[in-house]
Amino acid sequence: MLSLFVLLKVDLTISITFAVFAAFIMTGRSNVTEWYLWKSHDEPSKYQDIIEYIKYNELDDTLLEFERKVKERSNLEYLIYKYKFKEDKTFVEMSELLDMDNPRIVEHLDKIAFAIRLYCGI
């Protein structure tokens, strides 16, 4: 394979990198699911602690106060909070409902997760 790149006059560093990458794939040590950030259904979500807290403390005064403050501060963040933690929607569903890209939703969701962990003491 390396000789093919030399014949095609591709940069040497690119050809070596590609050859190493191809060798890594062919050895069987690679796991394609990790490359695309897919996760198996057995692994818990990084928001699992928040989901369980909300599930078991739905009427907690601290949680209700947090929800009220999020709603007052930003309606968008409240909708993201509600869709993810209350209605358990996927990122694709939230993206369609909010007409936003997934990376922007994740940014807001990380900010909400950090705030709820601090505010509610999770």
LOVEXTI-267815 format. One record per residue (C-alpha): x, y, z; residue number from 0. Coordinates in pm, 1 decimal, decimal comma. Example, Ala and Ser with C-alpha at 12.3 -4.5 7.8 and 13.67 -1.06 7.14 Angstrom:
BEGIN
r c1 1230,0 c2 -450,0 c3 780,0 num 0;
r c1 1367,0 c2 -106,0 c3 714,0 num 1;
***
This chain:
BEGIN
r c1 0,0 c2 0,0 c3 0,0 num 0;
r c1 285,1 c2 237,2 c3 82,0 num 1;
r c1 433,9 c2 183,0 c3 -263,9 num 2;
r c1 101,2 c2 282,2 c3 -418,3 num 3;
r c1 120,3 c2 618,0 c3 -242,7 num 4;
r c1 479,9 c2 664,9 c3 -356,3 num 5;
r c1 371,8 c2 601,0 c3 -715,5 num 6;
r c1 88,6 c2 850,0 c3 -682,8 num 7;
r c1 330,8 c2 1110,8 c3 -539,7 num 8;
r c1 136,3 c2 1161,5 c3 -218,5 num 9;
r c1 313,5 c2 1328,7 c3 70,6 num 10;
r c1 520,6 c2 1075,5 c3 263,6 num 11;
r c1 376,6 c2 1164,1 c3 606,6 num 12;
r c1 22,3 c2 1123,6 c3 480,1 num 13;
r c1 100,5 c2 789,1 c3 318,5 num 14;
r c1 271,9 c2 654,4 c3 631,3 num 15;
r c1 -14,9 c2 773,3 c3 850,7 num 16;
r c1 -268,8 c2 609,9 c3 624,1 num 17;
r c1 -67,6 c2 287,0 c3 612,6 num 18;
r c1 -50,9 c2 272,1 c3 993,4 num 19;
r c1 -423,2 c2 346,6 c3 1013,9 num 20;
r c1 -502,4 c2 68,5 c3 765,8 num 21;
r c1 -277,8 c2 -175,6 c3 953,2 num 22;
r c1 -454,7 c2 -90,4 c3 1278,9 num 23;
r c1 -790,0 c2 -164,8 c3 1116,8 num 24;
r c1 -673,2 c2 -495,2 c3 970,6 num 25;
r c1 -534,6 c2 -624,3 c3 1301,7 num 26;
r c1 -885,6 c2 -631,4 c3 1444,5 num 27;
r c1 -800,1 c2 -411,4 c3 1742,3 num 28;
r c1 -1017,7 c2 -125,9 c3 1627,1 num 29;
r c1 -1369,3 c2 -67,1 c3 1749,6 num 30;
r c1 -1568,2 c2 133,2 c3 1497,3 num 31;
r c1 -1841,6 c2 220,7 c3 1746,1 num 32;
r c1 -1595,3 c2 430,2 c3 1946,6 num 33;
r c1 -1493,3 c2 635,0 c3 1644,6 num 34;
r c1 -1836,1 c2 779,1 c3 1584,1 num 35;
r c1 -1913,5 c2 835,9 c3 1951,9 num 36;
r c1 -2188,0 c2 576,8 c3 1943,6 num 37;
r c1 -2251,1 c2 404,0 c3 2268,7 num 38;
r c1 -2400,3 c2 72,8 c3 2349,1 num 39;
r c1 -2733,3 c2 66,9 c3 2524,5 num 40;
r c1 -2573,5 c2 -96,2 c3 2828,6 num 41;
r c1 -2368,4 c2 210,3 c3 2916,8 num 42;
r c1 -2540,5 c2 475,4 c3 3128,5 num 43;
r c1 -2578,8 c2 828,3 c3 3000,2 num 44;
r c1 -2350,0 c2 1099,7 c3 3131,5 num 45;
r c1 -2669,2 c2 1259,2 c3 3263,5 num 46;
r c1 -2789,4 c2 940,5 c3 3434,6 num 47;
r c1 -2745,1 c2 1082,8 c3 3785,0 num 48;
r c1 -2963,2 c2 1381,1 c3 3697,6 num 49;
r c1 -3227,5 c2 1162,9 c3 3533,5 num 50;
r c1 -3249,0 c2 942,7 c3 3843,6 num 51;
r c1 -3255,7 c2 1243,0 c3 4076,7 num 52;
r c1 -3545,8 c2 1398,3 c3 3886,3 num 53;
r c1 -3725,2 c2 1062,9 c3 3867,3 num 54;
r c1 -3715,4 c2 1006,7 c3 4243,7 num 55;
r c1 -3738,1 c2 1369,2 c3 4363,4 num 56;
r c1 -3994,7 c2 1509,3 c3 4123,5 num 57;
r c1 -4172,1 c2 1721,6 c3 4385,6 num 58;
r c1 -3862,0 c2 1832,2 c3 4575,5 num 59;
r c1 -3871,2 c2 2203,4 c3 4661,0 num 60;
r c1 -3511,6 c2 2257,8 c3 4550,0 num 61;
r c1 -3576,2 c2 2096,6 c3 4212,1 num 62;
r c1 -3897,0 c2 2293,3 c3 4158,7 num 63;
r c1 -3716,9 c2 2614,4 c3 4246,9 num 64;
r c1 -3436,9 c2 2526,4 c3 4004,4 num 65;
r c1 -3690,5 c2 2465,0 c3 3727,0 num 66;
r c1 -3856,7 c2 2798,3 c3 3798,7 num 67;
r c1 -3523,5 c2 2983,0 c3 3786,2 num 68;
r c1 -3422,0 c2 2814,7 c3 3459,8 num 69;
r c1 -3758,2 c2 2905,9 c3 3306,6 num 70;
r c1 -3720,6 c2 3269,8 c3 3416,7 num 71;
r c1 -3365,5 c2 3294,5 c3 3283,0 num 72;
r c1 -3405,1 c2 3126,3 c3 2944,8 num 73;
r c1 -3704,1 c2 2964,8 c3 2782,8 num 74;
r c1 -3476,9 c2 2774,0 c3 2542,1 num 75;
r c1 -3276,9 c2 2616,1 c3 2824,2 num 76;
r c1 -3598,0 c2 2526,1 c3 3004,1 num 77;
r c1 -3728,1 c2 2351,3 c3 2691,6 num 78;
r c1 -3401,5 c2 2159,2 c3 2653,3 num 79;
r c1 -3418,7 c2 2063,6 c3 3023,8 num 80;
r c1 -3779,9 c2 1953,1 c3 2989,8 num 81;
r c1 -3726,8 c2 1755,2 c3 2670,0 num 82;
r c1 -3417,3 c2 1571,6 c3 2793,5 num 83;
r c1 -3486,3 c2 1510,6 c3 3160,5 num 84;
r c1 -3865,4 c2 1511,9 c3 3189,9 num 85;
r c1 -3980,6 c2 1373,2 c3 2854,1 num 86;
r c1 -3665,9 c2 1167,5 c3 2775,8 num 87;
r c1 -3645,0 c2 1278,3 c3 2413,5 num 88;
r c1 -3348,5 c2 1190,4 c3 2194,0 num 89;
r c1 -3114,1 c2 1450,5 c3 2050,4 num 90;
r c1 -3267,9 c2 1401,7 c3 1706,3 num 91;
r c1 -3616,4 c2 1471,7 c3 1840,2 num 92;
r c1 -3495,2 c2 1776,3 c3 2032,2 num 93;
r c1 -3312,7 c2 1900,7 c3 1724,1 num 94;
r c1 -3632,7 c2 1879,0 c3 1519,6 num 95;
r c1 -3847,8 c2 2042,5 c3 1787,9 num 96;
r c1 -3606,5 c2 2327,2 c3 1860,0 num 97;
r c1 -3468,7 c2 2364,2 c3 1506,7 num 98;
r c1 -3111,8 c2 2354,8 c3 1641,0 num 99;
r c1 -2799,7 c2 2153,7 c3 1565,4 num 100;
r c1 -2696,4 c2 1880,5 c3 1810,1 num 101;
r c1 -2370,2 c2 2049,5 c3 1918,9 num 102;
r c1 -2562,6 c2 2360,6 c3 2025,8 num 103;
r c1 -2811,1 c2 2147,4 c3 2220,2 num 104;
r c1 -2525,0 c2 1966,3 c3 2393,2 num 105;
r c1 -2365,4 c2 2299,2 c3 2492,4 num 106;
r c1 -2687,7 c2 2413,4 c3 2657,6 num 107;
r c1 -2747,1 c2 2072,3 c3 2811,8 num 108;
r c1 -2398,9 c2 2062,7 c3 2964,7 num 109;
r c1 -2456,8 c2 2406,2 c3 3114,3 num 110;
r c1 -2792,5 c2 2293,5 c3 3256,0 num 111;
r c1 -2641,0 c2 1970,7 c3 3391,5 num 112;
r c1 -2361,8 c2 2160,7 c3 3565,0 num 113;
r c1 -2611,0 c2 2404,6 c3 3716,8 num 114;
r c1 -2850,7 c2 2137,2 c3 3843,9 num 115;
r c1 -2567,4 c2 1935,8 c3 3996,7 num 116;
r c1 -2450,8 c2 2241,1 c3 4187,7 num 117;
r c1 -2795,1 c2 2373,7 c3 4281,2 num 118;
r c1 -2948,6 c2 2045,5 c3 4391,4 num 119;
r c1 -2629,6 c2 1891,8 c3 4529,6 num 120;
r c1 -2628,3 c2 1583,7 c3 4310,0 num 121;
***
